[in-house]
Amino acid sequence: MALFLFPHSIPSGGAGGITVLLNFWFNIPLGFALWIVNFSLLVIAVKWLGNASAIGTMVAISVTSFSIYFFEDKMYMPTGNVWVDLLIGSFILGCGVGLLLRQDVSNGGMGVIALIIAKHRQIPPGQPLLVINGSIFVITASMIDWQIVIQALISQWIATRVVNVIYNMKIVQTKTLSVGWRKK
């Protein structure tokens, strides 16, 4: 997000959209703003998803926020082409969120709400995530730039497709052979 999406003010999701708005309005650093937004929704995770999921979510929120803070200032590497950055950032975002959701851990923010809806309705979490985040994108775009809503929706569409693929992926475990050495 910090390398490919945020430099172009493309929100990575609902929490990312709110983060971009907080940065735009109050000049709060993106990493800290993301942590505030995500942490505030952690209460919902505790109530609906349980303590184990909430602890995992808190770790994911903290690692993500620290990474954004670190990469935002120290390592600016986008290609310069907003569409290439959008594709790369969306794919990486979808992989990360998909891996978290497979473990019943949210990436924080609107992922908490999407995971609750997905568990309640027994559907993949990508669809509710797209609807929730799309609503926030419209608000973000109306405040900053309408072109952002198109880029954010494309980003979210790519990311949710990747989330659903990873979330539904069947992992086949193979038996490993080991040589047993015995003492004589």
GIBELLIN-V749191 format. One record per residue. N is the residue number from 0. RES is the residue in one letter. PHI is phi in radians with two decimals (none if undefined). OMEGA is omega in degrees with one decimal (none if undefined). D_FIRST is the distance of its C-alpha to the first C-alpha in Angstrom with 2 decimals. Layout:
n=N res=RES phi=PHI omega=OMEGA d_first=D_FIRST
n=N res=RES phi=PHI omega=OMEGA d_first=D_FIRST
//
This chain:
n=0 res=M phi=none omega=-176.6 d_first=0.00
n=1 res=A phi=-1.20 omega=-176.7 d_first=3.80
n=2 res=L phi=-1.55 omega=-170.8 d_first=5.54
n=3 res=F phi=-2.00 omega=-174.3 d_first=5.51
n=4 res=L phi=-1.77 omega=-175.6 d_first=4.83
n=5 res=F phi=-1.10 omega=177.7 d_first=5.69
n=6 res=P phi=-1.06 omega=177.7 d_first=8.42
n=7 res=H phi=-1.75 omega=-176.6 d_first=9.98
n=8 res=S phi=1.04 omega=177.0 d_first=9.87
n=9 res=I phi=-1.55 omega=178.5 d_first=8.67
n=10 res=P phi=-1.22 omega=-177.7 d_first=8.26
n=11 res=S phi=-1.46 omega=-178.8 d_first=6.49
n=12 res=G phi=3.11 omega=-179.4 d_first=9.87
n=13 res=G phi=-1.09 omega=177.7 d_first=12.86
n=14 res=A phi=-1.14 omega=176.6 d_first=11.79
n=15 res=G phi=-1.11 omega=176.8 d_first=8.71
n=16 res=G phi=-1.12 omega=177.4 d_first=11.53
n=17 res=I phi=-1.14 omega=177.4 d_first=13.82
n=18 res=T phi=-1.08 omega=178.5 d_first=11.57
n=19 res=V phi=-1.06 omega=178.2 d_first=11.37
n=20 res=L phi=-1.13 omega=178.5 d_first=15.10
n=21 res=L phi=-1.08 omega=176.9 d_first=15.94
n=22 res=N phi=-1.16 omega=-178.8 d_first=14.49
n=23 res=F phi=-1.15 omega=-176.4 d_first=16.38
n=24 res=W phi=-1.38 omega=-170.3 d_first=19.53
n=25 res=F phi=-2.03 omega=-179.5 d_first=19.91
n=26 res=N phi=1.01 omega=175.4 d_first=17.79
n=27 res=I phi=-1.34 omega=178.1 d_first=16.43
n=28 res=P phi=-0.95 omega=-173.5 d_first=13.76
n=29 res=L phi=-1.01 omega=-179.2 d_first=10.29
n=30 res=G phi=-1.06 omega=-179.5 d_first=10.29
n=31 res=F phi=-1.22 omega=178.9 d_first=13.85
n=32 res=A phi=-1.08 omega=178.4 d_first=13.56
n=33 res=L phi=-1.12 omega=178.9 d_first=11.10
n=34 res=W phi=-1.13 omega=179.3 d_first=13.67
n=35 res=I phi=-1.06 omega=-178.6 d_first=16.49
n=36 res=V phi=-1.09 omega=-177.7 d_first=15.45
n=37 res=N phi=-1.16 omega=-178.8 d_first=14.84
n=38 res=F phi=-1.13 omega=179.6 d_first=17.93
n=39 res=S phi=-1.14 omega=178.6 d_first=20.03
n=40 res=L phi=-1.53 omega=178.7 d_first=19.56
n=41 res=L phi=-1.12 omega=178.0 d_first=20.50
n=42 res=V phi=-1.03 omega=178.2 d_first=24.11
n=43 res=I phi=-1.14 omega=180.0 d_first=23.85
n=44 res=A phi=-1.09 omega=180.0 d_first=22.58
n=45 res=V phi=-1.10 omega=-176.3 d_first=25.59
n=46 res=K phi=-1.17 omega=-171.1 d_first=28.04
n=47 res=W phi=-1.71 omega=-174.7 d_first=27.09
n=48 res=L phi=-1.86 omega=178.6 d_first=25.44
n=49 res=G phi=1.69 omega=-175.9 d_first=27.44
n=50 res=N phi=-1.15 omega=-177.6 d_first=27.06
n=51 res=A phi=-1.08 omega=178.4 d_first=25.76
n=52 res=S phi=-1.15 omega=-180.0 d_first=22.83
n=53 res=A phi=-1.16 omega=178.3 d_first=22.25
n=54 res=I phi=-1.14 omega=177.2 d_first=22.34
n=55 res=G phi=-1.07 omega=177.9 d_first=19.87
n=56 res=T phi=-1.12 omega=179.2 d_first=17.56
n=57 res=M phi=-1.10 omega=176.7 d_first=18.10
n=58 res=V phi=-1.11 omega=179.8 d_first=17.29
n=59 res=A phi=-1.08 omega=179.0 d_first=14.01
n=60 res=I phi=-1.08 omega=-177.0 d_first=13.15
n=61 res=S phi=-1.16 omega=179.3 d_first=14.36
n=62 res=V phi=-1.12 omega=179.5 d_first=12.72
n=63 res=T phi=-1.10 omega=-178.3 d_first=9.18
n=64 res=S phi=-1.12 omega=178.0 d_first=10.18
n=65 res=F phi=-1.11 omega=179.8 d_first=11.94
n=66 res=S phi=-1.09 omega=178.8 d_first=9.35
n=67 res=I phi=-1.12 omega=178.3 d_first=7.09
n=68 res=Y phi=-1.04 omega=-178.3 d_first=10.58
n=69 res=F phi=-1.16 omega=-175.2 d_first=11.67
n=70 res=F phi=-1.28 omega=-178.7 d_first=9.20
n=71 res=E phi=-1.03 omega=-176.1 d_first=9.00
n=72 res=D phi=-1.69 omega=-169.2 d_first=12.75
n=73 res=K phi=-1.66 omega=-168.5 d_first=13.84
n=74 res=M phi=-2.51 omega=179.2 d_first=12.08
n=75 res=Y phi=-1.54 omega=-174.2 d_first=11.18
n=76 res=M phi=-2.28 omega=-179.0 d_first=11.49
n=77 res=P phi=-1.02 omega=-177.8 d_first=10.53
n=78 res=T phi=-1.21 omega=-175.6 d_first=13.64
n=79 res=G phi=1.69 omega=177.2 d_first=14.55
n=80 res=N phi=-1.71 omega=-174.4 d_first=14.94
n=81 res=V phi=-1.04 omega=-176.7 d_first=12.72
n=82 res=W phi=-1.30 omega=175.8 d_first=13.83
n=83 res=V phi=-1.19 omega=177.7 d_first=13.24
n=84 res=D phi=-1.06 omega=178.9 d_first=9.64
n=85 res=L phi=-1.09 omega=179.9 d_first=9.41
n=86 res=L phi=-1.13 omega=-178.6 d_first=11.32
n=87 res=I phi=-1.14 omega=-178.9 d_first=9.67
n=88 res=G phi=-1.08 omega=-179.4 d_first=6.06
n=89 res=S phi=-1.17 omega=178.9 d_first=8.16
n=90 res=F phi=-1.13 omega=179.3 d_first=10.43
n=91 res=I phi=-1.10 omega=177.7 d_first=8.45
n=92 res=L phi=-1.03 omega=179.6 d_first=7.08
n=93 res=G phi=-1.07 omega=177.5 d_first=10.78
n=94 res=C phi=-1.09 omega=-178.8 d_first=12.20
n=95 res=G phi=-1.12 omega=-179.3 d_first=10.81
n=96 res=V phi=-1.17 omega=178.6 d_first=11.84
n=97 res=G phi=-1.06 omega=178.3 d_first=14.99
n=98 res=L phi=-1.12 omega=178.0 d_first=16.03
n=99 res=L phi=-1.14 omega=-176.6 d_first=15.82
n=100 res=L phi=-1.15 omega=175.0 d_first=17.75
n=101 res=R phi=-1.06 omega=-178.3 d_first=20.31
n=102 res=Q phi=-1.66 omega=-175.4 d_first=21.19
n=103 res=D phi=1.02 omega=175.8 d_first=21.61
n=104 res=V phi=-2.07 omega=179.8 d_first=18.83
n=105 res=S phi=-1.59 omega=172.4 d_first=16.32
n=106 res=N phi=-1.42 omega=-178.8 d_first=12.70
n=107 res=G phi=1.60 omega=176.4 d_first=14.21
n=108 res=G phi=0.94 omega=-175.8 d_first=14.39
n=109 res=M phi=-1.27 omega=174.2 d_first=15.62
n=110 res=G phi=-1.06 omega=176.3 d_first=15.38
n=111 res=V phi=-1.07 omega=-178.2 d_first=18.44
n=112 res=I phi=-1.15 omega=179.2 d_first=20.32
n=113 res=A phi=-1.10 omega=179.1 d_first=19.49
n=114 res=L phi=-1.16 omega=177.2 d_first=20.68
n=115 res=I phi=-1.11 omega=178.6 d_first=23.80
n=116 res=I phi=-1.10 omega=-179.0 d_first=24.59
n=117 res=A phi=-1.09 omega=179.4 d_first=24.10
n=118 res=K phi=-1.19 omega=-178.0 d_first=26.41
n=119 res=H phi=-1.19 omega=-177.3 d_first=28.89
n=120 res=R phi=-1.67 omega=-178.9 d_first=29.16
n=121 res=Q phi=0.99 omega=176.9 d_first=28.60
n=122 res=I phi=-2.26 omega=174.0 d_first=26.06
n=123 res=P phi=-1.12 omega=-174.6 d_first=22.71
n=124 res=P phi=-1.30 omega=-176.7 d_first=19.93
n=125 res=G phi=-1.11 omega=-176.9 d_first=18.02
n=126 res=Q phi=-1.15 omega=178.2 d_first=20.51
n=127 res=P phi=-1.12 omega=178.4 d_first=20.60
n=128 res=L phi=-1.11 omega=179.1 d_first=16.84
n=129 res=L phi=-1.12 omega=-178.9 d_first=16.90
n=130 res=V phi=-1.15 omega=-179.0 d_first=19.79
n=131 res=I phi=-1.09 omega=-177.6 d_first=18.51
n=132 res=N phi=-1.15 omega=178.0 d_first=15.11
n=133 res=G phi=-1.03 omega=178.1 d_first=17.02
n=134 res=S phi=-1.11 omega=179.3 d_first=19.30
n=135 res=I phi=-1.20 omega=178.5 d_first=16.75
n=136 res=F phi=-1.08 omega=179.6 d_first=15.28
n=137 res=V phi=-1.08 omega=178.3 d_first=18.88
n=138 res=I phi=-1.12 omega=179.5 d_first=19.29
n=139 res=T phi=-1.05 omega=-178.5 d_first=16.20
n=140 res=A phi=-1.14 omega=-180.0 d_first=17.40
n=141 res=S phi=-1.18 omega=179.6 d_first=20.92
n=142 res=M phi=-1.52 omega=-172.6 d_first=20.05
n=143 res=I phi=-1.89 omega=-176.0 d_first=17.90
n=144 res=D phi=-2.89 omega=-177.7 d_first=18.39
n=145 res=W phi=-1.17 omega=177.7 d_first=19.54
n=146 res=Q phi=-1.10 omega=-179.3 d_first=17.87
n=147 res=I phi=-1.08 omega=-177.3 d_first=14.50
n=148 res=V phi=-1.11 omega=178.1 d_first=15.98
n=149 res=I phi=-1.16 omega=178.9 d_first=16.76
n=150 res=Q phi=-1.11 omega=-179.9 d_first=13.42
n=151 res=A phi=-1.16 omega=179.0 d_first=11.80
n=152 res=L phi=-1.16 omega=175.4 d_first=14.69
n=153 res=I phi=-1.10 omega=177.7 d_first=14.44
n=154 res=S phi=-1.03 omega=-178.7 d_first=10.81
n=155 res=Q phi=-1.16 omega=178.1 d_first=12.07
n=156 res=W phi=-1.09 omega=178.3 d_first=15.22
n=157 res=I phi=-1.10 omega=-177.5 d_first=13.80
n=158 res=A phi=-1.08 omega=-179.0 d_first=11.65
n=159 res=T phi=-1.22 omega=174.7 d_first=14.81
n=160 res=R phi=-1.12 omega=178.7 d_first=17.04
n=161 res=V phi=-1.14 omega=177.2 d_first=15.32
n=162 res=V phi=-1.00 omega=-177.7 d_first=15.42
n=163 res=N phi=-1.13 omega=178.0 d_first=19.09
n=164 res=V phi=-1.11 omega=-178.7 d_first=19.98
n=165 res=I phi=-1.20 omega=-179.3 d_first=18.76
n=166 res=Y phi=-1.10 omega=-177.2 d_first=20.20
n=167 res=N phi=-1.62 omega=-177.0 d_first=23.50
n=168 res=M phi=-1.12 omega=176.3 d_first=23.75
n=169 res=K phi=-1.60 omega=-180.0 d_first=27.09
n=170 res=I phi=-1.80 omega=-179.3 d_first=27.20
n=171 res=V phi=-1.68 omega=178.2 d_first=30.63
n=172 res=Q phi=-1.64 omega=177.9 d_first=31.94
n=173 res=T phi=-1.83 omega=178.3 d_first=34.52
n=174 res=K phi=-1.43 omega=177.6 d_first=37.36
n=175 res=T phi=-1.74 omega=178.5 d_first=37.50
n=176 res=L phi=-1.58 omega=176.5 d_first=40.87
n=177 res=S phi=-2.31 omega=179.8 d_first=41.89
n=178 res=V phi=-1.61 omega=179.7 d_first=45.06
n=179 res=G phi=-1.67 omega=178.6 d_first=46.99
n=180 res=W phi=-1.67 omega=179.4 d_first=49.17
n=181 res=R phi=-2.00 omega=174.5 d_first=52.19
n=182 res=K phi=-1.43 omega=176.6 d_first=54.46
n=183 res=K phi=-1.92 omega=none d_first=58.09
//
